[in-house]
């Protein structure tokens, strides 16, 4: 079964499924990035831009198993890798991120501000060519000792997954919107009609998703 955010890859894939601080060969290194450090996520090593430099006081966890609230209130700051040399990447990818952010913020449950530097961001979104088609999006969360999020790193495959739930651009949009939902704090949803289902059939942020986010952010 396909799953967003949970990698199920043979151990033999480790050598070829490495995401670096530049995310992929030929992809522009993020401006303002610092030294990289590894995270073991299943069979795939993920590397974020500042784990070594910061000492990574928080233990990273893969999104999906449970919901989280953010440690800070107010507007979340989002940085998106602004360019990438991976085959298939275009500025339309950035437009899909804008569309997904607009969908999640439409109900005012969360507020998001775009920032120019990754070091300024609560959430960072990177493009990759190292994720398998079965897992085109991965989100790593950093909760503090109180269980509140301090930051999140989102990794999105440039090429849409070969799923028959919509056109390629809608599948890519669904991947981006799903992973941003995790970054905002949502777990996988048991409802098959929610975008946040582990194997979603939806390609839009639904009223169920927004209602679930409202509960996570504001409480029942």
C-alpha positions in Angstrom: 0.0 0.0 0.0 1.3 3.4 -0.8 1.9 5.8 2.1 2.8 9.4 2.3 5.5 10.2 4.9 6.4 6.7 5.8 9.2 5.1 3.8 9.0 1.4 3.1 12.2 0.8 1.0 14.5 -2.2 0.9 17.8 -1.8 2.8 19.6 -2.2 -0.5 18.2 1.2 -1.5 20.1 3.0 1.1 23.1 3.7 -1.2 20.9 5.4 -3.8 18.3 7.0 -1.6 20.2 9.7 0.2 18.9 13.2 0.5 21.7 15.7 1.2 21.7 19.3 2.2 21.4 20.1 -1.5 18.6 17.5 -1.6 19.7 15.9 -4.9 22.5 15.9 -7.5 22.2 19.0 -9.6 19.8 20.7 -7.2 20.8 24.1 -6.0 22.0 24.1 -2.4 19.7 26.1 -0.2 20.8 29.7 0.4 21.8 30.3 4.0 22.3 26.6 4.7 24.7 25.3 7.3 26.4 22.0 7.8 24.3 19.0 7.2 23.6 16.1 9.6 21.9 12.7 8.9 18.6 11.4 10.0 17.8 7.7 9.7 14.2 7.3 8.4 13.5 3.7 7.7 16.0 2.6 5.0 16.6 6.2 3.7 19.0 8.6 5.2 17.6 12.2 5.3 20.0 15.1 5.8 18.8 18.5 7.0 20.7 21.7 6.7 21.6 22.5 10.3 21.4 19.5 12.5 25.2 19.2 13.0 25.6 22.9 13.6 22.8 23.1 16.1 23.6 19.8 17.9 19.9 18.8 17.2 18.6 18.9 20.7 15.2 17.6 19.5 14.9 14.0 18.3 13.4 14.0 14.8 10.4 11.8 14.1 8.7 10.9 10.9 5.3 12.5 10.5 2.1 10.5 10.4 1.7 8.4 13.5 0.3 11.2 15.8 -0.7 14.8 15.8 1.4 17.6 17.3 0.8 21.2 18.3 3.5 23.8 17.6 5.5 25.2 20.5 5.0 28.8 19.2 1.7 30.5 18.6 0.9 32.8 15.8 2.1 32.7 12.2 4.3 29.8 11.0 7.2 30.8 8.8 7.7 28.7 5.7 10.8 28.5 3.4 10.5 26.8 0.1 13.6 25.8 -1.9 13.3 28.5 -4.7 15.1 26.7 -7.5 16.2 23.3 -8.5 18.1 21.7 -11.4 16.4 18.3 -11.2 14.8 17.2 -14.5 11.2 18.1 -14.4 11.3 20.9 -11.9 9.7 24.2 -13.0 8.4 27.3 -11.3 5.0 25.6 -11.5 6.2 23.6 -8.5 6.3 26.8 -6.5 2.8 27.7 -7.7 1.6 24.4 -6.4 3.1 25.1 -3.0 1.3 28.5 -3.0 -1.9 26.8 -3.9 -1.5 24.3 -1.1 -0.7 26.9 1.5 -3.8 28.9 0.3 -6.0 25.8 0.8 -4.7 25.2 4.4 -5.0 28.8 5.4 -8.4 29.4 3.8 -10.2 28.7 7.1 -7.7 30.9 9.2 -6.9 27.9 11.4 -3.3 28.4 10.6 -1.4 31.5 9.3 1.7 31.1 7.2 4.3 33.7 6.1 6.9 32.9 3.5 10.5 33.7 4.4 13.6 34.1 2.2 16.1 32.1 4.3 15.9 28.6 5.7 17.4 29.7 8.9 14.4 32.0 9.5 11.8 29.3 8.9 9.8 27.0 11.2 9.0 24.8 8.1 11.4 24.1 5.3 10.4 22.5 2.0 13.0 20.9 -0.2 12.8 19.2 -3.7 14.2 15.8 -4.3 14.8 13.1 -6.9 15.7 10.4 -4.3 12.3 9.4 -3.0 10.6 6.3 -4.4 7.3 6.6 -6.3 5.5 4.8 -3.4 6.6 7.6 -1.0 6.9 10.9 -2.9 6.7 13.0 0.2 8.4 12.8 3.6 8.1 15.1 6.6 10.5 15.1 9.6 9.2 16.7 12.7 11.2 18.0 15.7 9.2 18.0 18.9 10.6 19.4 22.1 10.5 17.6 25.5 7.0 18.8 26.0 5.9 17.2 22.8 5.4 20.5 20.9 6.9 21.1 17.5 9.9 23.4 17.1 10.5 22.9 13.4 9.7 20.6 10.4 11.5 19.6 7.3 9.5 18.6 4.2 10.9 16.6 1.3 8.9 16.5 -2.0 9.7 14.4 -5.1 9.9 16.6 -8.2 8.3 13.9 -10.3 4.6 13.2 -9.5 3.9 9.7 -8.3 2.3 7.4 -10.9 -1.0 7.2 -9.2 -4.4 7.2 -10.9 -6.1 9.6 -8.5 -5.8 12.6 -10.8 -3.7 14.4 -13.4 0.1 14.5 -12.7 -0.1 18.1 -11.5 -3.0 17.2 -9.1 -1.1 14.2 -7.8 1.9 16.5 -7.1 -0.3 19.1 -5.5 -1.8 16.4 -3.3 1.6 15.3 -2.2 2.7 18.8 -1.3 -0.6 19.6 0.5 -0.5 16.3 2.4 3.1 16.9 3.6 2.3 20.5 4.6 -0.6 19.1 6.6 1.9 17.0 8.5 4.2 20.0 9.0 1.2 21.9 10.5 0.8 19.1 13.0 -1.7 16.6 11.5 -1.3 12.8 11.7 -2.7 10.4 9.1 -6.5 10.5 9.1 -8.5 7.3 9.3 -11.1 8.7 6.9 -10.6 7.6 3.3 -12.2 10.8 2.1 -9.6 13.0 3.7 -6.4 14.2 2.0 -4.5 13.2 5.2 -5.4 9.6 4.8 -2.2 7.4 4.6 -3.2 6.3 1.1 -5.3 9.2 0.0 -7.7 9.2 -2.9 -8.4 12.9 -2.6 -6.4 15.6 -4.4 -7.8 18.6 -2.5 -7.7 19.8 1.1 -11.1 18.7 2.3 -13.4 20.1 5.0 -12.5 17.0 7.1 -8.9 17.9 6.9 -9.6 21.5 8.0 -11.8 20.4 10.8 -9.1 18.0 12.0 -6.5 20.8 11.9 -8.8 23.1 13.9 -9.0 20.4 16.6 -5.2 20.0 16.7 -4.5 23.8 16.7 -7.3 25.0 18.9 -8.5 21.9 20.8 -11.8 20.2 20.7 
